Amino acid sequence: MASRHHRPRRTTAVVALAAAALALPAVASCSQARAAADCGALAKDLQRDVRDLRRTIADDSKDPQGAQEFIDKINRDLGELTRRTDSDSDTDTEGDSAVKDAIGAVTAAVDDIQDSVGDGERPDVGALTKAAGALTTACTKG
């Protein structure tokens, strides 16, 4: 009779372990999906910031402060995306690498724009627009 009591417990333990083993990949997939969604949302915010910066630069008001505000906003979004990318990935995957490369391209383009604004020149935002598009693509694939 004592063995009958152990058998259901053992079966319950085995079932619980099996359920946990099956749930673990689902949890990891959810975490990856959440990271991709966060990346995508931040990339979308960045695209909006780039569009607003383009509009500000296209305005002939020569308001470097207005452009600088959008540059600062883009830099904040990039910082947030970099922090999330660094903290969400325990191992570098191809998607993570593409996102990090795209972040680097956006950062370089923003630096060029900031230099132009600082020099009183009208910056070319073409490289930034292209880099932001690459980041959006990398986030959706990553």
VMD Tcl script that draws the C-alpha trace (Angstrom):
set ca {
  {0.00 0.00 0.00}
  {2.88 2.32 0.68}
  {4.11 1.87 -2.89}
  {0.75 3.06 -4.21}
  {1.22 6.38 -2.46}
  {4.69 6.87 -3.92}
  {3.67 6.02 -7.45}
  {1.19 8.91 -7.88}
  {3.73 11.31 -6.36}
  {6.40 10.04 -8.69}
  {4.03 10.33 -11.64}
  {3.08 13.82 -10.57}
  {6.75 14.77 -10.29}
  {7.51 13.35 -13.73}
  {4.53 15.16 -15.25}
  {5.60 18.42 -13.58}
  {9.16 18.05 -14.86}
  {7.92 17.28 -18.37}
  {5.63 20.31 -18.28}
  {8.49 22.50 -17.12}
  {10.76 21.17 -19.86}
  {8.09 21.91 -22.46}
  {7.39 25.38 -21.07}
  {11.02 26.50 -20.98}
  {11.39 26.98 -24.76}
  {8.05 28.79 -24.84}
  {9.24 31.18 -22.13}
  {12.49 31.78 -24.03}
  {10.53 32.38 -27.23}
  {8.29 34.85 -25.44}
  {11.33 36.65 -24.09}
  {12.83 36.86 -27.57}
  {9.53 38.02 -29.02}
  {9.25 40.68 -26.31}
  {12.81 41.85 -27.01}
  {12.06 42.06 -30.74}
  {8.86 43.99 -30.03}
  {10.75 46.41 -27.76}
  {13.42 46.84 -30.43}
  {10.76 47.42 -33.07}
  {8.91 49.95 -30.94}
  {12.10 51.89 -30.21}
  {13.10 51.73 -33.88}
  {9.68 53.13 -34.78}
  {10.18 55.96 -32.26}
  {13.57 56.59 -33.80}
  {12.05 56.73 -37.30}
  {9.58 59.36 -36.04}
  {12.43 61.35 -34.48}
  {14.36 61.21 -37.76}
  {11.29 62.41 -39.68}
  {10.86 65.30 -37.24}
  {14.54 66.17 -37.52}
  {14.27 66.17 -41.32}
  {11.33 68.58 -41.09}
  {13.22 70.85 -38.73}
  {16.26 70.89 -40.99}
  {14.13 71.46 -44.09}
  {12.66 74.55 -42.43}
  {14.81 77.49 -43.42}
  {14.57 79.01 -39.97}
  {18.18 78.04 -39.27}
  {17.19 77.07 -35.75}
  {20.08 74.93 -34.55}
  {18.43 74.58 -31.15}
  {15.40 72.89 -32.74}
  {17.62 70.43 -34.58}
  {19.65 69.82 -31.42}
  {16.50 68.91 -29.50}
  {15.72 66.16 -32.01}
  {19.33 65.01 -32.02}
  {19.19 64.73 -28.23}
  {15.94 62.76 -28.47}
  {17.44 60.40 -31.05}
  {20.47 59.91 -28.81}
  {18.20 59.07 -25.84}
  {16.30 56.53 -27.95}
  {19.59 55.04 -29.16}
  {20.85 54.80 -25.59}
  {17.68 53.02 -24.50}
  {17.84 50.64 -27.45}
  {21.51 49.91 -26.75}
  {20.78 49.20 -23.08}
  {17.91 46.87 -23.96}
  {19.90 45.11 -26.66}
  {22.85 44.61 -24.31}
  {20.70 43.40 -21.39}
  {18.32 41.18 -23.43}
  {20.97 39.11 -25.16}
  {23.01 36.59 -23.22}
  {24.58 35.35 -26.44}
  {25.08 37.23 -29.65}
  {22.92 35.92 -32.44}
  {23.00 37.02 -36.04}
  {19.95 39.20 -35.36}
  {21.62 40.81 -32.34}
  {24.68 41.53 -34.45}
  {22.58 43.15 -37.18}
  {20.80 45.32 -34.60}
  {24.10 46.37 -33.02}
  {25.58 47.16 -36.45}
  {22.51 49.24 -37.31}
  {22.73 51.08 -33.98}
  {26.38 51.86 -34.81}
  {25.38 53.22 -38.23}
  {22.64 55.39 -36.71}
  {25.05 56.67 -34.07}
  {27.65 57.59 -36.69}
  {25.03 59.38 -38.81}
  {23.75 61.31 -35.78}
  {27.32 62.33 -34.91}
  {27.81 63.66 -38.45}
  {24.57 65.63 -38.24}
  {25.50 67.00 -34.86}
  {28.87 68.14 -36.21}
  {27.18 69.87 -39.14}
  {24.67 71.62 -36.87}
  {27.50 72.67 -34.55}
  {29.38 74.11 -37.52}
  {26.31 76.08 -38.60}
  {25.85 73.98 -41.74}
  {22.68 72.37 -43.02}
  {23.22 68.64 -42.41}
  {22.44 65.87 -44.86}
  {20.06 63.45 -43.15}
  {20.15 60.86 -45.95}
  {22.61 58.60 -44.13}
  {20.55 58.83 -40.94}
  {17.34 57.98 -42.77}
  {19.01 54.95 -44.38}
  {20.56 53.80 -41.09}
  {17.25 54.17 -39.23}
  {15.56 52.06 -41.93}
  {18.26 49.41 -41.54}
  {17.67 49.41 -37.79}
  {13.94 48.89 -38.25}
  {14.65 45.99 -40.59}
  {17.19 44.47 -38.19}
  {14.73 44.71 -35.29}
  {11.99 42.94 -37.21}
  {14.36 40.17 -38.28}
  {16.16 39.88 -34.94}
}
mol new
graphics top color blue
foreach p $ca { graphics top sphere $p radius 0.5 }
foreach p [lrange $ca 0 end-1] q [lrange $ca 1 end] { graphics top cylinder $p $q radius 0.2 }
display resetview
